[in-house]
Amino acid sequence: AELCRRLDRDAPNFEPADAPIRTFRRLLLAKCEYEFENRILLGQST
């Protein structure tokens, strides 16, 4: 969790200044959503 917090703070942000979410967090959420939605296809439905 600390690593994610630090990356969110220190990684480059390519979102508009008024965006409610930073680039790192958006990419992390997209990856988590993808893995969650495709877990059955990968045989990891537990």
PDBQT receptor file of N, H, CA, C and O in Angstrom, charges set to zero:
ATOM      1  N   ALA A   1       0.825  -1.188   0.000  1.00  0.00    +0.000 N 
ATOM      2  CA  ALA A   1       0.000   0.000   0.000  1.00  0.00    +0.000 C 
ATOM      3  C   ALA A   1       0.873   1.258   0.000  1.00  0.00    +0.000 C 
ATOM      4  O   ALA A   1       0.565   2.247  -0.665  1.00  0.00    +0.000 OA
ATOM      5  N   GLU A   2       1.963   1.194   0.758  1.00  0.00    +0.000 N 
ATOM      6  H   GLU A   2       2.213   0.391   1.298  1.00  0.00    +0.000 HD
ATOM      7  CA  GLU A   2       2.860   2.354   0.814  1.00  0.00    +0.000 C 
ATOM      8  C   GLU A   2       3.501   2.607  -0.551  1.00  0.00    +0.000 C 
ATOM      9  O   GLU A   2       3.661   3.758  -0.957  1.00  0.00    +0.000 OA
ATOM     10  N   LEU A   3       3.864   1.544  -1.255  1.00  0.00    +0.000 N 
ATOM     11  H   LEU A   3       3.734   0.609  -0.925  1.00  0.00    +0.000 HD
ATOM     12  CA  LEU A   3       4.451   1.693  -2.585  1.00  0.00    +0.000 C 
ATOM     13  C   LEU A   3       3.460   2.355  -3.541  1.00  0.00    +0.000 C 
ATOM     14  O   LEU A   3       3.824   3.259  -4.293  1.00  0.00    +0.000 OA
ATOM     15  N   CYS A   4       2.225   1.908  -3.509  1.00  0.00    +0.000 N 
ATOM     16  H   CYS A   4       1.929   1.174  -2.899  1.00  0.00    +0.000 HD
ATOM     17  CA  CYS A   4       1.197   2.511  -4.371  1.00  0.00    +0.000 C 
ATOM     18  C   CYS A   4       0.981   3.974  -4.021  1.00  0.00    +0.000 C 
ATOM     19  O   CYS A   4       0.824   4.809  -4.913  1.00  0.00    +0.000 OA
ATOM     20  N   ARG A   5       0.971   4.289  -2.747  1.00  0.00    +0.000 N 
ATOM     21  H   ARG A   5       1.099   3.611  -2.023  1.00  0.00    +0.000 HD
ATOM     22  CA  ARG A   5       0.792   5.679  -2.316  1.00  0.00    +0.000 C 
ATOM     23  C   ARG A   5       1.942   6.544  -2.830  1.00  0.00    +0.000 C 
ATOM     24  O   ARG A   5       1.732   7.661  -3.304  1.00  0.00    +0.000 OA
ATOM     25  N   ARG A   6       3.172   6.004  -2.729  1.00  0.00    +0.000 N 
ATOM     26  H   ARG A   6       3.343   5.097  -2.344  1.00  0.00    +0.000 HD
ATOM     27  CA  ARG A   6       4.334   6.768  -3.167  1.00  0.00    +0.000 C 
ATOM     28  C   ARG A   6       4.342   6.937  -4.692  1.00  0.00    +0.000 C 
ATOM     29  O   ARG A   6       4.629   8.022  -5.197  1.00  0.00    +0.000 OA
ATOM     30  N   LEU A   7       4.025   5.863  -5.418  1.00  0.00    +0.000 N 
ATOM     31  H   LEU A   7       3.791   4.982  -5.008  1.00  0.00    +0.000 HD
ATOM     32  CA  LEU A   7       3.974   5.973  -6.874  1.00  0.00    +0.000 C 
ATOM     33  C   LEU A   7       2.886   6.940  -7.321  1.00  0.00    +0.000 C 
ATOM     34  O   LEU A   7       3.082   7.705  -8.265  1.00  0.00    +0.000 OA
ATOM     35  N   ASP A   8       1.753   6.909  -6.653  1.00  0.00    +0.000 N 
ATOM     36  H   ASP A   8       1.594   6.288  -5.885  1.00  0.00    +0.000 HD
ATOM     37  CA  ASP A   8       0.676   7.841  -6.995  1.00  0.00    +0.000 C 
ATOM     38  C   ASP A   8       1.138   9.280  -6.809  1.00  0.00    +0.000 C 
ATOM     39  O   ASP A   8       0.778  10.163  -7.587  1.00  0.00    +0.000 OA
ATOM     40  N   ARG A   9       1.923   9.503  -5.793  1.00  0.00    +0.000 N 
ATOM     41  H   ARG A   9       2.216   8.785  -5.161  1.00  0.00    +0.000 HD
ATOM     42  CA  ARG A   9       2.408  10.850  -5.495  1.00  0.00    +0.000 C 
ATOM     43  C   ARG A   9       3.550  11.265  -6.422  1.00  0.00    +0.000 C 
ATOM     44  O   ARG A   9       3.593  12.410  -6.874  1.00  0.00    +0.000 OA
ATOM     45  N   ASP A  10       4.491  10.328  -6.714  1.00  0.00    +0.000 N 
ATOM     46  H   ASP A  10       4.456   9.399  -6.347  1.00  0.00    +0.000 HD
ATOM     47  CA  ASP A  10       5.731  10.689  -7.405  1.00  0.00    +0.000 C 
ATOM     48  C   ASP A  10       5.741  10.427  -8.909  1.00  0.00    +0.000 C 
ATOM     49  O   ASP A  10       6.532  11.036  -9.630  1.00  0.00    +0.000 OA
ATOM     50  N   ALA A  11       4.884   9.540  -9.395  1.00  0.00    +0.000 N 
ATOM     51  H   ALA A  11       4.241   9.046  -8.810  1.00  0.00    +0.000 HD
ATOM     52  CA  ALA A  11       4.880   9.214 -10.829  1.00  0.00    +0.000 C 
ATOM     53  C   ALA A  11       4.330  10.395 -11.626  1.00  0.00    +0.000 C 
ATOM     54  O   ALA A  11       3.535  11.179 -11.108  1.00  0.00    +0.000 OA
ATOM     55  N   PRO A  12       4.750  10.520 -12.881  1.00  0.00    +0.000 N 
ATOM     56  CA  PRO A  12       4.230  11.605 -13.716  1.00  0.00    +0.000 C 
ATOM     57  C   PRO A  12       2.711  11.517 -13.850  1.00  0.00    +0.000 C 
ATOM     58  O   PRO A  12       2.138  10.432 -13.952  1.00  0.00    +0.000 OA
ATOM     59  N   ASN A  13       2.085  12.671 -13.847  1.00  0.00    +0.000 N 
ATOM     60  H   ASN A  13       2.550  13.552 -13.764  1.00  0.00    +0.000 HD
ATOM     61  CA  ASN A  13       0.637  12.736 -13.992  1.00  0.00    +0.000 C 
ATOM     62  C   ASN A  13       0.318  13.369 -15.338  1.00  0.00    +0.000 C 
ATOM     63  O   ASN A  13       0.716  14.501 -15.612  1.00  0.00    +0.000 OA
ATOM     64  N   PHE A  14      -0.407  12.627 -16.178  1.00  0.00    +0.000 N 
ATOM     65  H   PHE A  14      -0.730  11.707 -15.956  1.00  0.00    +0.000 HD
ATOM     66  CA  PHE A  14      -0.745  13.116 -17.511  1.00  0.00    +0.000 C 
ATOM     67  C   PHE A  14      -2.203  13.540 -17.616  1.00  0.00    +0.000 C 
ATOM     68  O   PHE A  14      -2.691  13.840 -18.705  1.00  0.00    +0.000 OA
ATOM     69  N   GLU A  15      -2.888  13.563 -16.497  1.00  0.00    +0.000 N 
ATOM     70  H   GLU A  15      -2.491  13.319 -15.612  1.00  0.00    +0.000 HD
ATOM     71  CA  GLU A  15      -4.290  13.981 -16.470  1.00  0.00    +0.000 C 
ATOM     72  C   GLU A  15      -4.356  15.504 -16.364  1.00  0.00    +0.000 C 
ATOM     73  O   GLU A  15      -3.399  16.131 -15.911  1.00  0.00    +0.000 OA
ATOM     74  N   PRO A  16      -5.469  16.104 -16.774  1.00  0.00    +0.000 N 
ATOM     75  CA  PRO A  16      -5.637  17.547 -16.586  1.00  0.00    +0.000 C 
ATOM     76  C   PRO A  16      -5.546  17.903 -15.098  1.00  0.00    +0.000 C 
ATOM     77  O   PRO A  16      -5.859  17.083 -14.233  1.00  0.00    +0.000 OA
ATOM     78  N   ALA A  17      -5.126  19.103 -14.821  1.00  0.00    +0.000 N 
ATOM     79  H   ALA A  17      -4.872  19.768 -15.523  1.00  0.00    +0.000 HD
ATOM     80  CA  ALA A  17      -4.930  19.530 -13.433  1.00  0.00    +0.000 C 
ATOM     81  C   ALA A  17      -6.202  19.415 -12.598  1.00  0.00    +0.000 C 
ATOM     82  O   ALA A  17      -6.128  19.174 -11.393  1.00  0.00    +0.000 OA
ATOM     83  N   ASP A  18      -7.359  19.584 -13.219  1.00  0.00    +0.000 N 
ATOM     84  H   ASP A  18      -7.419  19.780 -14.198  1.00  0.00    +0.000 HD
ATOM     85  CA  ASP A  18      -8.609  19.532 -12.461  1.00  0.00    +0.000 C 
ATOM     86  C   ASP A  18      -9.235  18.133 -12.426  1.00  0.00    +0.000 C 
ATOM     87  O   ASP A  18     -10.349  17.968 -11.930  1.00  0.00    +0.000 OA
ATOM     88  N   ALA A  19      -8.528  17.128 -12.947  1.00  0.00    +0.000 N 
ATOM     89  H   ALA A  19      -7.623  17.262 -13.350  1.00  0.00    +0.000 HD
ATOM     90  CA  ALA A  19      -9.053  15.752 -12.951  1.00  0.00    +0.000 C 
ATOM     91  C   ALA A  19      -9.098  15.215 -11.521  1.00  0.00    +0.000 C 
ATOM     92  O   ALA A  19      -8.188  15.472 -10.733  1.00  0.00    +0.000 OA
ATOM     93  N   PRO A  20     -10.149  14.475 -11.184  1.00  0.00    +0.000 N 
ATOM     94  CA  PRO A  20     -10.287  13.967  -9.816  1.00  0.00    +0.000 C 
ATOM     95  C   PRO A  20      -9.366  12.789  -9.504  1.00  0.00    +0.000 C 
ATOM     96  O   PRO A  20      -9.241  12.400  -8.343  1.00  0.00    +0.000 OA
ATOM     97  N   ILE A  21      -8.722  12.217 -10.519  1.00  0.00    +0.000 N 
ATOM     98  H   ILE A  21      -8.824  12.534 -11.462  1.00  0.00    +0.000 HD
ATOM     99  CA  ILE A  21      -7.880  11.043 -10.298  1.00  0.00    +0.000 C 
ATOM    100  C   ILE A  21      -6.589  11.191 -11.095  1.00  0.00    +0.000 C 
ATOM    101  O   ILE A  21      -6.599  11.679 -12.226  1.00  0.00    +0.000 OA
ATOM    102  N   ARG A  22      -5.485  10.768 -10.500  1.00  0.00    +0.000 N 
ATOM    103  H   ARG A  22      -5.477  10.372  -9.581  1.00  0.00    +0.000 HD
ATOM    104  CA  ARG A  22      -4.181  10.875 -11.140  1.00  0.00    +0.000 C 
ATOM    105  C   ARG A  22      -3.946   9.694 -12.080  1.00  0.00    +0.000 C 
ATOM    106  O   ARG A  22      -4.622   8.670 -11.979  1.00  0.00    +0.000 OA
ATOM    107  N   THR A  23      -2.990   9.838 -12.988  1.00  0.00    +0.000 N 
ATOM    108  H   THR A  23      -2.441  10.670 -13.070  1.00  0.00    +0.000 HD
ATOM    109  CA  THR A  23      -2.705   8.821 -13.993  1.00  0.00    +0.000 C 
ATOM    110  C   THR A  23      -2.390   7.467 -13.375  1.00  0.00    +0.000 C 
ATOM    111  O   THR A  23      -2.953   6.457 -13.798  1.00  0.00    +0.000 OA
ATOM    112  N   PHE A  24      -1.502   7.420 -12.382  1.00  0.00    +0.000 N 
ATOM    113  H   PHE A  24      -1.044   8.240 -12.038  1.00  0.00    +0.000 HD
ATOM    114  CA  PHE A  24      -1.132   6.137 -11.786  1.00  0.00    +0.000 C 
ATOM    115  C   PHE A  24      -2.347   5.428 -11.210  1.00  0.00    +0.000 C 
ATOM    116  O   PHE A  24      -2.534   4.233 -11.438  1.00  0.00    +0.000 OA
ATOM    117  N   ARG A  25      -3.152   6.135 -10.485  1.00  0.00    +0.000 N 
ATOM    118  H   ARG A  25      -2.999   7.105 -10.300  1.00  0.00    +0.000 HD
ATOM    119  CA  ARG A  25      -4.336   5.520  -9.876  1.00  0.00    +0.000 C 
ATOM    120  C   ARG A  25      -5.313   5.032 -10.947  1.00  0.00    +0.000 C 
ATOM    121  O   ARG A  25      -5.896   3.958 -10.801  1.00  0.00    +0.000 OA
ATOM    122  N   ARG A  26      -5.497   5.797 -12.007  1.00  0.00    +0.000 N 
ATOM    123  H   ARG A  26      -5.023   6.669 -12.126  1.00  0.00    +0.000 HD
ATOM    124  CA  ARG A  26      -6.388   5.392 -13.098  1.00  0.00    +0.000 C 
ATOM    125  C   ARG A  26      -5.883   4.111 -13.754  1.00  0.00    +0.000 C 
ATOM    126  O   ARG A  26      -6.667   3.203 -14.027  1.00  0.00    +0.000 OA
ATOM    127  N   LEU A  27      -4.571   4.035 -14.010  1.00  0.00    +0.000 N 
ATOM    128  H   LEU A  27      -3.934   4.773 -13.789  1.00  0.00    +0.000 HD
ATOM    129  CA  LEU A  27      -3.998   2.837 -14.620  1.00  0.00    +0.000 C 
ATOM    130  C   LEU A  27      -4.082   1.632 -13.687  1.00  0.00    +0.000 C 
ATOM    131  O   LEU A  27      -4.363   0.521 -14.136  1.00  0.00    +0.000 OA
ATOM    132  N   LEU A  28      -3.843   1.839 -12.408  1.00  0.00    +0.000 N 
ATOM    133  H   LEU A  28      -3.614   2.742 -12.043  1.00  0.00    +0.000 HD
ATOM    134  CA  LEU A  28      -3.942   0.755 -11.430  1.00  0.00    +0.000 C 
ATOM    135  C   LEU A  28      -5.367   0.226 -11.349  1.00  0.00    +0.000 C 
ATOM    136  O   LEU A  28      -5.580  -0.986 -11.328  1.00  0.00    +0.000 OA
ATOM    137  N   LEU A  29      -6.332   1.118 -11.304  1.00  0.00    +0.000 N 
ATOM    138  H   LEU A  29      -6.159   2.103 -11.321  1.00  0.00    +0.000 HD
ATOM    139  CA  LEU A  29      -7.733   0.693 -11.261  1.00  0.00    +0.000 C 
ATOM    140  C   LEU A  29      -8.132  -0.053 -12.531  1.00  0.00    +0.000 C 
ATOM    141  O   LEU A  29      -8.863  -1.041 -12.464  1.00  0.00    +0.000 OA
ATOM    142  N   ALA A  30      -7.661   0.407 -13.677  1.00  0.00    +0.000 N 
ATOM    143  H   ALA A  30      -7.067   1.210 -13.731  1.00  0.00    +0.000 HD
ATOM    144  CA  ALA A  30      -7.980  -0.268 -14.940  1.00  0.00    +0.000 C 
ATOM    145  C   ALA A  30      -7.396  -1.676 -14.956  1.00  0.00    +0.000 C 
ATOM    146  O   ALA A  30      -8.054  -2.613 -15.410  1.00  0.00    +0.000 OA
ATOM    147  N   LYS A  31      -6.170  -1.835 -14.468  1.00  0.00    +0.000 N 
ATOM    148  H   LYS A  31      -5.636  -1.075 -14.100  1.00  0.00    +0.000 HD
ATOM    149  CA  LYS A  31      -5.539  -3.156 -14.420  1.00  0.00    +0.000 C 
ATOM    150  C   LYS A  31      -6.287  -4.078 -13.468  1.00  0.00    +0.000 C 
ATOM    151  O   LYS A  31      -6.537  -5.236 -13.802  1.00  0.00    +0.000 OA
ATOM    152  N   CYS A  32      -6.642  -3.590 -12.302  1.00  0.00    +0.000 N 
ATOM    153  H   CYS A  32      -6.439  -2.649 -12.031  1.00  0.00    +0.000 HD
ATOM    154  CA  CYS A  32      -7.394  -4.397 -11.331  1.00  0.00    +0.000 C 
ATOM    155  C   CYS A  32      -8.748  -4.806 -11.902  1.00  0.00    +0.000 C 
ATOM    156  O   CYS A  32      -9.162  -5.955 -11.750  1.00  0.00    +0.000 OA
ATOM    157  N   GLU A  33      -9.431  -3.886 -12.550  1.00  0.00    +0.000 N 
ATOM    158  H   GLU A  33      -9.094  -2.953 -12.674  1.00  0.00    +0.000 HD
ATOM    159  CA  GLU A  33     -10.731  -4.192 -13.146  1.00  0.00    +0.000 C 
ATOM    160  C   GLU A  33     -10.588  -5.255 -14.233  1.00  0.00    +0.000 C 
ATOM    161  O   GLU A  33     -11.396  -6.179 -14.310  1.00  0.00    +0.000 OA
ATOM    162  N   TYR A  34      -9.566  -5.125 -15.069  1.00  0.00    +0.000 N 
ATOM    163  H   TYR A  34      -8.909  -4.374 -15.007  1.00  0.00    +0.000 HD
ATOM    164  CA  TYR A  34      -9.330  -6.103 -16.126  1.00  0.00    +0.000 C 
ATOM    165  C   TYR A  34      -9.079  -7.488 -15.536  1.00  0.00    +0.000 C 
ATOM    166  O   TYR A  34      -9.672  -8.472 -15.979  1.00  0.00    +0.000 OA
ATOM    167  N   GLU A  35      -8.203  -7.563 -14.542  1.00  0.00    +0.000 N 
ATOM    168  H   GLU A  35      -7.721  -6.764 -14.183  1.00  0.00    +0.000 HD
ATOM    169  CA  GLU A  35      -7.884  -8.850 -13.917  1.00  0.00    +0.000 C 
ATOM    170  C   GLU A  35      -9.116  -9.455 -13.261  1.00  0.00    +0.000 C 
ATOM    171  O   GLU A  35      -9.336 -10.662 -13.356  1.00  0.00    +0.000 OA
ATOM    172  N   PHE A  36      -9.908  -8.649 -12.608  1.00  0.00    +0.000 N 
ATOM    173  H   PHE A  36      -9.729  -7.668 -12.530  1.00  0.00    +0.000 HD
ATOM    174  CA  PHE A  36     -11.116  -9.141 -11.951  1.00  0.00    +0.000 C 
ATOM    175  C   PHE A  36     -12.108  -9.689 -12.971  1.00  0.00    +0.000 C 
ATOM    176  O   PHE A  36     -12.654 -10.777 -12.790  1.00  0.00    +0.000 OA
ATOM    177  N   GLU A  37     -12.336  -8.941 -14.032  1.00  0.00    +0.000 N 
ATOM    178  H   GLU A  37     -11.892  -8.058 -14.179  1.00  0.00    +0.000 HD
ATOM    179  CA  GLU A  37     -13.322  -9.347 -15.029  1.00  0.00    +0.000 C 
ATOM    180  C   GLU A  37     -12.875 -10.563 -15.833  1.00  0.00    +0.000 C 
ATOM    181  O   GLU A  37     -13.717 -11.297 -16.350  1.00  0.00    +0.000 OA
ATOM    182  N   ASN A  38     -11.585 -10.786 -15.946  1.00  0.00    +0.000 N 
ATOM    183  H   ASN A  38     -10.901 -10.190 -15.526  1.00  0.00    +0.000 HD
ATOM    184  CA  ASN A  38     -11.076 -11.889 -16.756  1.00  0.00    +0.000 C 
ATOM    185  C   ASN A  38     -10.565 -13.061 -15.929  1.00  0.00    +0.000 C 
ATOM    186  O   ASN A  38      -9.942 -13.964 -16.487  1.00  0.00    +0.000 OA
ATOM    187  N   ARG A  39     -10.801 -13.080 -14.647  1.00  0.00    +0.000 N 
ATOM    188  H   ARG A  39     -11.307 -12.346 -14.194  1.00  0.00    +0.000 HD
ATOM    189  CA  ARG A  39     -10.315 -14.162 -13.798  1.00  0.00    +0.000 C 
ATOM    190  C   ARG A  39     -10.924 -15.503 -14.176  1.00  0.00    +0.000 C 
ATOM    191  O   ARG A  39     -10.256 -16.530 -14.055  1.00  0.00    +0.000 OA
ATOM    192  N   ILE A  40     -12.159 -15.523 -14.626  1.00  0.00    +0.000 N 
ATOM    193  H   ILE A  40     -12.701 -14.689 -14.724  1.00  0.00    +0.000 HD
ATOM    194  CA  ILE A  40     -12.810 -16.774 -15.026  1.00  0.00    +0.000 C 
ATOM    195  C   ILE A  40     -12.146 -17.316 -16.295  1.00  0.00    +0.000 C 
ATOM    196  O   ILE A  40     -11.923 -18.521 -16.417  1.00  0.00    +0.000 OA
ATOM    197  N   LEU A  41     -11.836 -16.439 -17.221  1.00  0.00    +0.000 N 
ATOM    198  H   LEU A  41     -12.016 -15.460 -17.122  1.00  0.00    +0.000 HD
ATOM    199  CA  LEU A  41     -11.180 -16.871 -18.457  1.00  0.00    +0.000 C 
ATOM    200  C   LEU A  41      -9.809 -17.470 -18.184  1.00  0.00    +0.000 C 
ATOM    201  O   LEU A  41      -9.345 -18.337 -18.924  1.00  0.00    +0.000 OA
ATOM    202  N   LEU A  42      -9.172 -17.011 -17.133  1.00  0.00    +0.000 N 
ATOM    203  H   LEU A  42      -9.549 -16.307 -16.532  1.00  0.00    +0.000 HD
ATOM    204  CA  LEU A  42      -7.839 -17.498 -16.791  1.00  0.00    +0.000 C 
ATOM    205  C   LEU A  42      -7.887 -18.703 -15.864  1.00  0.00    +0.000 C 
ATOM    206  O   LEU A  42      -6.843 -19.232 -15.484  1.00  0.00    +0.000 OA
ATOM    207  N   GLY A  43      -9.079 -19.141 -15.498  1.00  0.00    +0.000 N 
ATOM    208  H   GLY A  43      -9.928 -18.711 -15.806  1.00  0.00    +0.000 HD
ATOM    209  CA  GLY A  43      -9.216 -20.294 -14.625  1.00  0.00    +0.000 C 
ATOM    210  C   GLY A  43      -8.981 -19.988 -13.162  1.00  0.00    +0.000 C 
ATOM    211  O   GLY A  43      -8.681 -20.891 -12.381  1.00  0.00    +0.000 OA
ATOM    212  N   GLN A  44      -9.112 -18.730 -12.779  1.00  0.00    +0.000 N 
ATOM    213  H   GLN A  44      -9.356 -17.996 -13.413  1.00  0.00    +0.000 HD
ATOM    214  CA  GLN A  44      -8.891 -18.312 -11.397  1.00  0.00    +0.000 C 
ATOM    215  C   GLN A  44     -10.177 -17.758 -10.819  1.00  0.00    +0.000 C 
ATOM    216  O   GLN A  44     -10.200 -16.622 -10.345  1.00  0.00    +0.000 OA
ATOM    217  N   SER A  45     -11.234 -18.525 -10.848  1.00  0.00    +0.000 N 
ATOM    218  H   SER A  45     -11.216 -19.448 -11.233  1.00  0.00    +0.000 HD
ATOM    219  CA  SER A  45     -12.553 -18.031 -10.446  1.00  0.00    +0.000 C 
ATOM    220  C   SER A  45     -12.781 -18.055  -8.944  1.00  0.00    +0.000 C 
ATOM    221  O   SER A  45     -13.909 -17.844  -8.499  1.00  0.00    +0.000 OA
ATOM    222  N   THR A  46     -11.763 -18.302  -8.158  1.00  0.00    +0.000 N 
ATOM    223  H   THR A  46     -10.846 -18.474  -8.519  1.00  0.00    +0.000 HD
ATOM    224  CA  THR A  46     -11.935 -18.337  -6.700  1.00  0.00    +0.000 C 
ATOM    225  C   THR A  46     -11.899 -16.974  -6.104  1.00  0.00    +0.000 C 
ATOM    226  O   THR A  46     -12.029 -16.829  -4.888  1.00  0.00    +0.000 OA
TER     227      THR A  46
